[in-house]
């Protein structure tokens, strides 16, 4: 997803996060969604460089969300290509 679709998705995600921080029950549901996402990814990852699969999965999700937000705000200084480089650094050839 690119352009307006990516921006809308990022805005919706930020709104969910803010709502989850204000509403305890909603926050747990959002946290559970992320936990499942990390768990699915971790099952596909080996331990590497002293990082457990769960830790690596958490880093991948953080990279995914964080770089998306930065890129949408500042695409010239945070180019989309940086995402691929970061994923490659974290995952190597595991998912290719």
Secondary structure, DSSP 8 states (H G I E B T S, - for coil): --HHHHHHHHHHHHHHHHHHHH-HHHHHHHHHHHHHHHHHHHTT---BTTB-HHHHHHHHHHHHHHHHHHHHH-TTTS-THHHHHHHHHHHTTTT-
